[in-house]
Amino acid sequence: MLASGTLLLGEGVYTATIPQQITLRCTSLALLTFGGLVLVGSRRNRSLGLGTMHAGSWYLLWFGMSFGFSSLAWQTPQSDSSAHIAQESVLLSLLFLHAALVAWVLGYLVGPTRLVACLGQRIGGGVVRDGEGRVRGAGPPWILFGISLLGRLAQLAGGRFGYVGDPSQLLTNPTSTGQIVNIMVQCGNFALIVAAIAFVQRRTTATRTTLIVLTTAQVLVGGLAGGKQYFILTVLAPAMILAVHGRFPRKSVLVAIAVFAVGFAPFIQAYRENSRNADRTLTPASAFAQAPAVLENTLAQDTSSRFGDTLDLMSRRTRQIDSYAAVVQTTPAQFSYLPLSNYLYAPVLGLVPRAIWPSKPVISSGADFARTHFGASTGVYTSAAIPPTVDLHRHGGLLVMLTGMFLIGVAVRLLDRALHPGRDLRLAVFYFPLFVQFVKGEADITSLIAGLPATLLAAFLVYRFAFVRTDAAASGGNASGPGCVTVPARAPGRPNLESRHDRRAAGLLTQNIPRQRQPALEADTSTPLHDS
């Protein structure tokens, strides 16, 4: 943090060109992010919370990559859809992002810690009940994956399959069952979570085979759907369980990254370009039929070329400074601030299904943002990333953005405190979708709030379906039955994932509980009684 401040001070003392100033501010933001990661992660363990999949640590890592290192591309003016953004706007945005990061870290560290600790204990204890720590046999992962396939088939019947197909109907003619279908599709990730929980507790051939088969099937389905994120989420879901229960699977994740870089990502890019372009839009059936030829042509390319194309693609895909600079440059000079009442209206959009409210507005913030700030034509259906900093700034400027980032820091702290699966692996069905939403940070806050009720409801239904209460557990026993898998809070011998500060803050939960005294073993009144 001192180094970050020194760089900013040096920029004010010495005259530097705009490219040099961008370099200094990007480096300063990256250093500040690392300092925040040390402050937040050192409360966890030696891996700074990354190895134990704490959302706060991973958010800071993503923030440094998407706003810090990737912004170095603005050392030279861009020639793509961001060509209209001035470098001066990027410089000002980088300065605002320093303040946003400080506000977030303050919210995470010095927010209402005692309130968060109490609320976290009550939420975590209320969500997961004692005695429900067994996976309901071997069927739940397969049933959940089957539900996700039914959701995919419902999408296919409507003329689309993920990215493939005609996307115009999502904006012009949304179906009344669209929300239910999306929840069904999410069950694929829930299936992997439940399968991973079963595997870590009973490492049998059956549980290992289930996890491998479902992971492979989810990757294949995601590939046909044309989404790179499906691969990432498919790897992340079981990796989170393995990391929390024992140790982060570094080797498996490195192999997955290599497959993604030289195989999956290049194929997806070619597959999407072949399925939809300015001249044509293939039907899902036609796209599926041409997928093998696209894969063959992709693998025929040089490996180093494919790897370089993936790096270039991901650097552009993760660069979020463009969206923020576009808002800073045009708001409120060209576009007025949006009303804050949008955030109060969002939960209603999420709670009321379209079957009851047929005229419910379609949330198309990403598509509208791409047309407004990046000049996307009406016939092009694309969605731009709207990180929380961007959305907050366009709803009221710098003060609203700083206040909102502080509150988001408090919310992420509550997520880590209340629903982290280190307390109980069953919490992963709630933690995983929220972890992805907070860390990825590409959806505007209105969309995030609107989707929250459906996400939590789906997680609760999966939790009630996948885990069963056992008589032995309910009575305090430790028996095990056939086809059931016990789910402890953490692996034997694993250190507590909560920080000392969290435990100290949570002490008020028990400070009013009277202590019991052990009865004296002898009648000698001179023997003192010790607190139990």
Secondary structure, 3 states (H helix, E strand, C coil): CHHHHHHHHHHHHCCCCHHHHHHHHHHHHHHHHHHHHHHHHCCCCCCCCCCCCCHHHHHHHHHHHHHHHHHHHHHCCCCCCCCCCCHHHHHHHHHHHHHHHHHHHHHHHHCCHHHHHHHHHHHHHHHCCCCCCEEECCHHHHHHHHHHHHHHHHHHHCCEECCEECCHHHHHCCCCCHHHHHHHHHHHHHHHHHHHHHHHHCCCHHHHHHHHHHHHHHHHHHHHHCCHHHHHHHHHHHHHHHHHHCCCCHHHHHHHHHHHHHHHHHHHHHHHHHHECCCCECCHHHHHHHHHHHHHHHHCCCHHHHHHHHHHHHHHHCCCHHHHHHHHHHCCCCCCCCCCHHHHHHHHHHHCCCCCCCCCCCCCHHHHHHHHHHCCCCCCCCCCCCCHHHHHHCCCCHHHHHHHHHHHHHHHHHHHHHCCCCCCHHHHHHHHHHHHHHHHCCCCHHHHHHHHHHHHHHHHHHHHHHEECCHHHHCCCCCCCCCEEECCCCCCCCCCCCCHHHHHHHHHHCCCCCCCECCCCCCCCCCCCCEC
